[in-house]
């Protein structure tokens, strides 16, 4: 749950928080992360029942972003790598992706007004980057941008 984007291989396991069956709670941030992903009532239900469920339900609950169909671990690794490439240079401006992650992760933990201020600061940093200039120029000239993470 601590990952920014969570993926799974169809049929390779189940999801759940079975800790209550051992007499403990999902520590190391488990209770707080689940709460923020699925909401208070659903988080309590999932943790209190210790239910294990298929990845498809995890996708419905927002615990997973993608489920890949792969016959082998190697195929899964290849599919995940391809999926991840869409978020990286030269396809996307890596600096922008990083600042999106920072804005969302930090913004979720601070007051709304402070989160908006953080977003403005991060946007200002990006407007000064070569990648922003490239992205805006590509848009204006109706071409695909090539980002360099600069």
C-alpha positions as CSV (number, residue, x, y, z in Angstrom):
1,X,0.0,0.0,0.0
2,X,3.0,2.3,0.4
3,X,3.8,2.2,-3.4
4,X,2.7,5.0,-5.6
5,X,1.3,2.6,-8.2
6,X,0.4,-1.0,-7.3
7,X,0.3,-3.9,-9.8
8,X,-0.3,-7.6,-9.7
9,X,-0.1,-10.7,-11.8
10,X,-3.5,-12.3,-12.4
11,X,-3.9,-15.5,-10.4
12,X,-0.6,-15.1,-8.6
13,X,-2.1,-14.7,-5.1
14,X,-4.6,-12.8,-3.0
15,X,-4.8,-9.6,-1.1
16,X,-5.9,-8.8,2.4
17,X,-4.8,-7.9,5.9
18,X,-5.0,-11.1,8.0
19,X,-3.2,-9.7,11.1
20,X,-6.3,-9.8,13.3
21,X,-6.2,-13.6,13.0
22,X,-2.9,-13.4,14.8
23,X,-4.2,-11.1,17.5
24,X,-2.4,-8.0,16.1
25,X,-3.2,-5.1,13.8
26,X,-1.7,-4.3,10.4
27,X,1.2,-2.2,11.6
28,X,4.0,-0.3,9.8
29,X,1.3,2.0,8.4
30,X,-1.1,-0.7,7.3
31,X,-4.1,0.7,9.2
32,X,-3.5,4.3,8.1
33,X,-2.7,3.5,4.5
34,X,-5.7,1.3,4.0
35,X,-7.9,4.0,5.6
36,X,-6.7,6.5,3.1
37,X,-7.2,4.2,0.1
38,X,-10.6,2.7,0.8
39,X,-12.2,4.9,3.5
40,X,-12.8,4.4,7.2
41,X,-15.7,1.9,7.1
42,X,-14.3,-0.3,4.4
43,X,-10.9,-0.3,6.0
44,X,-12.3,-1.4,9.4
45,X,-14.3,-4.1,7.7
46,X,-11.3,-5.5,5.7
47,X,-9.0,-5.5,8.7
48,X,-11.6,-6.8,11.2
49,X,-12.7,-9.7,9.0
50,X,-9.1,-10.6,7.8
51,X,-10.7,-11.5,4.5
52,X,-8.3,-12.6,1.7
53,X,-9.6,-11.7,-1.7
54,X,-8.6,-12.0,-5.4
55,X,-6.7,-9.2,-7.2
56,X,-9.8,-8.3,-9.1
57,X,-11.5,-7.1,-5.9
58,X,-8.4,-5.2,-5.0
59,X,-8.6,-3.4,-8.3
60,X,-12.3,-2.5,-7.5
61,X,-11.3,-1.2,-4.1
62,X,-8.5,0.9,-5.4
63,X,-5.8,-1.2,-3.8
64,X,-4.4,-2.1,-7.2
65,X,-3.9,0.0,-10.3
66,X,-3.4,-2.7,-12.9
67,X,-3.6,-6.5,-13.1
68,X,-1.4,-8.1,-15.8
69,X,-2.0,-11.4,-17.5
70,X,1.3,-13.2,-17.7
71,X,2.1,-16.9,-17.7
72,X,5.5,-16.5,-16.2
73,X,7.3,-14.2,-13.8
74,X,9.5,-13.1,-16.6
75,X,6.5,-12.1,-18.8
76,X,5.1,-10.2,-15.8
77,X,8.3,-8.3,-15.3
78,X,8.4,-7.4,-19.0
79,X,4.8,-6.2,-18.9
80,X,5.4,-4.1,-15.8
81,X,8.5,-2.6,-17.3
82,X,6.6,-1.6,-20.4
83,X,3.8,-0.1,-18.3
84,X,6.3,1.9,-16.2
85,X,8.0,3.3,-19.4
86,X,5.0,5.5,-20.0
87,X,5.9,7.5,-16.9
88,X,9.5,8.0,-17.8
89,X,11.7,10.0,-20.1
90,X,11.5,10.4,-23.1
91,X,7.7,9.6,-23.0
92,X,7.0,11.9,-20.1
93,X,8.8,14.6,-18.2
94,X,10.2,12.7,-15.3
95,X,10.6,15.8,-13.2
96,X,6.9,16.6,-13.6
97,X,6.0,13.0,-12.6
98,X,8.2,13.3,-9.6
99,X,6.6,16.6,-8.6
100,X,3.1,15.2,-9.1
101,X,4.0,12.3,-6.7
102,X,5.4,14.8,-4.2
103,X,2.4,17.1,-4.4
104,X,-0.1,14.3,-4.0
105,X,1.8,12.4,-1.2
106,X,2.7,15.5,0.8
107,X,-0.6,17.3,0.0
108,X,-2.6,14.4,1.4
109,X,-1.0,14.9,4.8
110,X,-1.1,18.7,5.2
111,X,-4.0,21.3,5.3
112,X,-5.6,22.1,1.9
113,X,-4.2,25.7,1.7
114,X,-0.7,24.5,2.4
115,X,-1.1,21.7,-0.3
116,X,-2.2,24.4,-2.8
117,X,0.9,26.4,-1.9
118,X,3.1,23.4,-2.4
119,X,1.5,22.7,-5.8
120,X,2.2,26.3,-6.9
121,X,5.8,26.1,-5.8
122,X,6.3,22.8,-7.6
123,X,4.6,24.2,-10.7
124,X,6.9,27.2,-10.7
125,X,9.9,24.9,-10.6
126,X,8.6,23.0,-13.5
127,X,7.9,26.1,-15.6
128,X,11.6,26.9,-15.4
129,X,12.6,23.4,-16.8
130,X,13.7,22.6,-20.3
131,X,11.1,19.8,-20.3
132,X,8.3,22.3,-19.8
133,X,9.6,24.4,-22.6
134,X,9.8,21.3,-24.8
135,X,6.3,20.2,-23.8
136,X,4.7,23.5,-24.5
137,X,6.6,23.9,-27.8
138,X,5.5,20.5,-28.9
139,X,1.9,21.3,-28.0
140,X,1.9,24.6,-29.9
141,X,3.6,22.9,-32.9
142,X,1.3,19.8,-32.8
143,X,4.2,17.4,-32.4
144,X,5.1,14.7,-29.9
145,X,7.5,16.0,-27.2
146,X,10.8,14.4,-26.5
147,X,11.7,14.9,-22.8
148,X,15.2,14.9,-21.4
149,X,14.6,15.2,-17.7
150,X,16.2,18.6,-17.6
